[in-house]
């Protein structure tokens, strides 16, 4: 629980908040990394490549917990991106590899400049991106924009509470579990209990250092295997404690 002050009536009150509000909205500019870049989604340039990348997920496993898809035809996917991904919130981005090939997507959403709060979501990493330094760097680049560039106070991650892989990813990336909102929404004709996670600006310096140590070229051997795992997990708090979420061995 966060600390607090006490007012003249002896009542506990929140700590002072510094800085100017509203904070800036995210810009439509690329985020460049060592292994990949994260750029505003351009339907004409990115939709065909994204469709091909997602087609590597032959059984549609990666679409299960998304409220849309899979798409049987490239045109259907392009029509969906044109109708859904062009707004300022959610603000969709495409992940490009070193050859500028689209390999995944993610977005900023529920952007609240007045509160300094923003969420990351609509994360869909193709098999070409999953379990690679590029996937971790994508998340680092988006966090760095939120905290270092824009000065937000809180970064959120929400997912279906039954999506064990997403819950593990959130914890690996340094998010703290905050609870489950029961029957928060529904999609694809089924209920969704939503697991909530967050990173606060006060936690970011430690998490940022962990990302940068993990992403260093020195952390990978000649075959591209990590030498040390990412050390961004929250320290001793916020675990789901559900055996389903921790049954499998985590991999970076």
C-alpha positions in Angstrom: 0.0 0.0 0.0 1.3 3.5 -0.8 2.4 5.8 2.0 0.2 8.7 3.1 0.3 12.0 5.0 -2.1 13.2 7.7 -4.2 16.3 7.5 -4.9 18.8 10.3 -8.0 16.7 11.3 -5.8 13.6 11.9 -7.2 11.9 8.8 -4.8 9.9 6.4 -4.5 11.6 3.0 -2.5 10.7 -0.1 1.0 11.9 -0.6 1.6 15.1 -2.7 1.8 14.7 -6.4 4.3 16.8 -8.3 4.5 17.7 -12.0 2.1 19.3 -14.5 -1.1 17.8 -15.7 -2.4 16.8 -18.1 0.6 14.9 -19.3 1.3 14.8 -23.1 -0.4 12.3 -25.2 1.8 9.7 -27.0 3.2 11.0 -30.2 2.9 9.3 -33.6 6.6 8.7 -33.9 8.8 5.6 -34.1 10.5 4.0 -31.1 13.8 2.6 -32.2 15.7 -0.2 -30.5 18.7 -2.4 -31.0 16.7 -5.4 -32.3 13.5 -3.9 -33.6 11.4 -0.8 -34.0 7.9 0.0 -32.9 6.1 2.4 -35.2 2.6 3.7 -35.7 0.5 1.2 -37.6 0.2 2.0 -41.3 -2.5 -0.1 -42.9 -1.2 0.1 -46.5 2.4 -0.7 -45.5 1.9 -3.1 -42.6 -1.3 -5.0 -42.9 -0.2 -7.5 -45.6 3.0 -8.3 -43.7 1.2 -8.6 -40.4 -1.3 -11.0 -41.9 1.6 -13.2 -43.2 3.4 -13.1 -39.9 0.2 -14.1 -38.0 -0.4 -16.9 -40.5 2.6 -18.7 -38.9 0.3 -19.4 -36.0 -1.4 -22.2 -38.0 -3.9 -23.3 -35.4 -4.9 -19.8 -34.3 -3.6 -20.3 -30.8 -2.6 -16.6 -30.4 -6.1 -15.3 -31.2 -7.9 -17.2 -28.4 -7.8 -14.4 -25.8 -8.2 -11.5 -28.3 -11.7 -10.1 -28.8 -11.3 -10.4 -32.6 -9.9 -12.8 -35.2 -8.6 -15.0 -36.6 -9.1 -13.7 -40.1 -9.5 -16.2 -43.0 -8.5 -13.7 -45.7 -5.9 -11.0 -45.9 -8.6 -8.6 -47.1 -10.7 -9.3 -44.0 -7.7 -8.5 -41.8 -6.9 -5.3 -43.7 -10.5 -4.2 -43.4 -10.4 -4.8 -39.7 -7.2 -2.8 -39.2 -8.6 0.1 -41.3 -11.8 0.1 -39.2 -10.3 -0.5 -35.8 -6.6 0.6 -35.6 -6.7 4.2 -36.9 -8.0 6.0 -33.8 -5.9 7.9 -31.3 -7.1 5.5 -28.5 -6.3 2.7 -28.9 -3.1 3.9 -30.6 -1.9 0.8 -32.5 1.7 0.2 -33.3 3.5 -2.3 -35.5 6.7 -4.1 -34.5 9.2 -4.2 -37.3 12.3 -6.5 -37.4 15.7 -5.4 -38.5 14.6 -5.7 -42.2 11.5 -3.6 -41.5 9.3 -6.7 -41.8 6.1 -6.5 -39.7 6.1 -9.2 -37.0 3.6 -8.1 -34.4 1.5 -5.3 -33.0 0.6 -3.6 -29.7 -1.2 -0.5 -28.6 -1.4 2.3 -26.0 -5.0 2.5 -24.8 -7.2 4.0 -22.1 -4.9 7.0 -22.3 -5.6 9.4 -19.5 -3.3 12.4 -19.6 -5.1 14.2 -16.8 -4.4 11.3 -14.4 -1.0 10.3 -15.9 -2.2 6.7 -16.5 -1.9 4.6 -19.7 -2.5 1.0 -20.6 -0.7 -1.4 -22.9 -2.9 -3.8 -24.8 -3.9 -5.5 -28.0 -0.6 -7.3 -27.8 -0.4 -9.8 -30.7 3.1 -11.1 -31.3 3.5 -13.5 -34.2 5.7 -16.6 -33.8 8.4 -14.6 -35.6 8.5 -12.3 -32.6 7.6 -14.5 -29.6 10.3 -15.6 -27.1 12.9 -13.3 -28.7 14.9 -10.3 -27.6 12.7 -8.3 -30.0 9.5 -9.1 -27.9 11.1 -8.0 -24.7 12.6 -4.9 -26.3 9.2 -4.0 -27.7 7.8 -3.8 -24.2 10.8 -1.9 -23.0 10.5 0.7 -25.7 6.8 1.3 -25.0 7.5 1.6 -21.2 10.4 4.0 -21.8 8.1 6.3 -23.9 5.4 6.3 -21.2 7.7 7.0 -18.2 10.8 8.8 -19.6 9.3 10.7 -22.5 5.8 11.4 -21.3 6.2 11.4 -17.5 3.2 9.2 -16.7 2.6 7.9 -13.2 1.1 4.5 -13.9 1.3 1.9 -16.7 -1.3 -0.8 -16.8 -1.6 -4.3 -18.2 -5.0 -6.2 -18.2 -5.8 -9.6 -19.5 -8.2 -12.5 -19.3 -7.5 -14.0 -15.9 -7.5 -17.5 -17.6 -4.7 -16.4 -20.0 -1.8 -18.0 -18.1 0.8 -16.9 -20.6 -0.2 -13.3 -20.5 -0.2 -13.3 -16.7 3.3 -14.8 -16.6 4.5 -12.3 -19.1 3.2 -9.4 -17.1 5.0 -10.6 -14.0 8.2 -11.3 -15.9 8.2 -7.8 -17.3 7.9 -6.2 -13.8 4.2 -5.6 -13.5 2.6 -6.1 -10.0 -0.6 -8.0 -9.8 -3.5 -6.0 -8.3 -6.5 -8.3 -8.4 -9.2 -9.8 -10.5 -12.2 -7.9 -11.6 -15.0 -10.5 -11.9 -17.2 -10.5 -15.0 -15.5 -7.4 -16.1 -16.5 -7.9 -19.7 -17.4 -10.5 -22.3 -16.1 -11.3 -25.7 -16.6 -14.0 -28.4 -19.7 -15.1 -26.5 -18.0 -15.9 -23.2 -17.3 -14.2 -19.9 -14.0 -12.5 -19.0 -12.7 -12.0 -15.5 -9.9 -9.5 -15.9 -6.6 -9.7 -14.1 -5.1 -6.2 -13.4 -1.4 -5.4 -13.3 0.6 -2.1 -13.0 4.0 -0.5 -12.9 4.4 2.8 -11.1 6.8 5.6 -12.0 8.6 5.0 -8.7 9.3 1.4 -9.8 10.4 2.2 -13.2 14.1 3.0 -12.5 14.7 -0.5 -11.1 12.7 -2.1 -13.9 14.4 0.0 -16.6 17.9 -1.0 -15.3 16.8 -4.7 -15.4 15.6 -4.4 -19.0 18.8 -2.6 -20.1 21.0 -5.3 -18.5 19.0 -8.0 -20.1 19.0 -6.4 -23.6 22.8 -5.8 -23.5 24.5 -7.7 -26.3 26.8 -9.1 -23.6 23.8 -11.0 -22.2 23.6 -13.3 -25.2 26.0 -16.0 -26.3 27.0 -16.8 -29.9 23.8 -18.8 -30.5 21.6 -15.9 -29.2 20.8 -17.6 -25.9 20.5 -15.4 -22.8 23.1 -15.7 -20.2 21.0 -14.2 -17.4 17.2 -14.0 -17.1 15.3 -10.7 -16.9 15.3 -9.5 -13.3 12.4 -7.1 -13.6 9.8 -8.9 -11.4 8.2 -7.0 -8.6 10.0 -7.6 -5.3 8.0 -9.9 -3.0 4.5 -8.6 -3.8 1.6 -9.0 -6.2 1.8 -12.7 -7.1 -1.3 -14.3 -8.4 -0.6 -17.4 -6.3 -2.7 -19.6 -8.7 -1.1 -22.9 -9.7 -2.4 -22.6 -13.2 -0.3 -19.4 -13.8 2.9 -20.8 -12.4 2.7 -24.5 -13.5 5.0 -24.1 -16.4 8.7 -23.0 -16.2 9.0 -19.3 -17.3 11.2 -18.7 -20.3 12.6 -15.4 -21.6 
